[in-house]
Amino acid sequence: MLGKLTHQKSIKRNILLNPGPATTSKRVKEAMIIEDICPRESEFGDLMHQICDGILEIGNGLETHEVGLFVASGTGAMEATLVSALGDDDRVLIVTNGAYGLRMEAICKSYGLEYDTAFSFGDYPEAAKVKKVLEDGQFTHLAMIHHETSTGMMNPLEEIAEVCKERDVKLIVDAMSSYGAYPIDLKKTPLDYIFSSSNKCIHGMAGLSFVVFHKDRIEELKRNQRAFYFDLYSQWNNLQQKNQLRFTPPVQICYAFMEAIKETLEEGVKARWKRYQDNWQILYDGFKNLGFQFFLPESYESKILLALDLNSKPELDFNDFHDFLYQHQITIYPGVIPECNTFRVAIIGDLQQEDIHHVMKKVTEYMEG
């Protein structure tokens, strides 16, 4: 085996305030510079298992849960979870208080899965209200977004999980923009399915997504095999039996993801969560001081992303604002809230306080002309 390759290239540092793909560390970038290897080799299969174990270690789920890896965006993991978790006799209640809850609805509709929806865009899904809807219907599953990045709302995961446990309803959670930063304890919080991707709060590169599922769900997944590529049971089982994924993985992305997992575990999820909250507060206070208003009340904010109301700054040309910041290696993100003129800033990624202070310096420079 050749020694590790060396490569020298000057790469400018961009501060990405979009909700993934995120700003990555030098270590993660360098991890992609690796010897070529066929992904059918046992050495690479071992890496796949290490990635799965690392994902579970992040959520304290090594004893209770399993992982299915997919070469897909986060929406692929969402589709794999819904089509694999829901059997012919099941019915899911989807919390549709944002764009990604609505995406769950679209997937269920496309597969002909039985579902109902609750809550409107921007509503806060209080656990008591969720419980009431579950009591009024015959539901086997509940599907929800944890951090709804269309609005920046953090839905009450632990409280809704307890409601589902009380009613023997299986819980499906999109933790796309929270897993790896928000402290989720899979051993304590009753979660049947939870999914995310490599390029969000674990700070890897885009290209892999994953579904974490409780070991008690394995037989159900085996019965519910209706998809081909997005068959969660087959994807998981193939790695267990053959030490490889069913379809070709992005080799270099996998090495980078393993490095990102190591960085996450080294920093610690609780420490990362504090860093995220501190960075978010700098943005919140800075934009507030400049006269911006926010889509959500502060009590509902995720402390990961802010949706800002452009109507509070009617003179602001968002495209010009974006282009000015982009010229200074800062990326902001347009909004997706229906009938609302918003844009979004997130603190996902390898971002430190000096990065966020630099952002606010440039934002202030633009706003004050």
C-alpha angles and dihedrals in degrees: 000000000000120000119256111292120242125220132178120201132144110235121185117229115243121196106220114199092175115108094257157001081075138207105276131209127250089249093056093048092048092049088070091064096086139134114278112259135177107246090223091069116108090235090063091044088057089054090055090055091048090053091051092048091048092052090052093045089055089058098035090244104126092113099040111031145048133210134228116197123208133186093230146094119270090273088062090058089048091052093045091052097048097043092045100040098048118075128197092268096044130102124196130205109215121204101223103184094128146018095282095050085053088052089057088054091051091052093049090048093051092053095041092243118163112252147146128200134223134192131024131250109297096010117135109234101221112199092238091055091048089051091052093052091048090051091052095053142045102249129162095182141027121206122197143160114241099201108021101206094190089072105012092244121151107212116214099261102171094045094049090046089058091049090052091048091052091052096040090242117150114236125223114191131191102209092167094136101028110044109103095025108044109063104249114176109200091188093058104029113067102234121159097185131011126168140187141148141250097251102058129065094344086061100227130134124280117264108078131070128181141203119209113200135177116258089236089067097061097095092047091052089051091053094046098058104142103129128072112205093018096049102132096194094051092045092052096040094050091059091048095048104033103023092236141080118261093241133034112287125210096259101198092042089056093055090048091049091052089053090049090051090052090051091050093052092045093052092040124228094254092052091046090050090053091049090051093049092048092049092047091051091055090054094044094050093042096052091042091054089053090056100258120147126212133229094230134046110253094250091065096046118119095217085230104076138017126209107204124202110235090195086074086064104037092167092058118105102208095200092052090045090050093048093049092052092043089057086059094050094260123125124199125183134232120241129250102195110129115249091359127106103222144142130200139226123188133186096212114137143032093331125144131194092263088058092053093045087052089052092053091046091056093042090052091047090055096043094049092047 
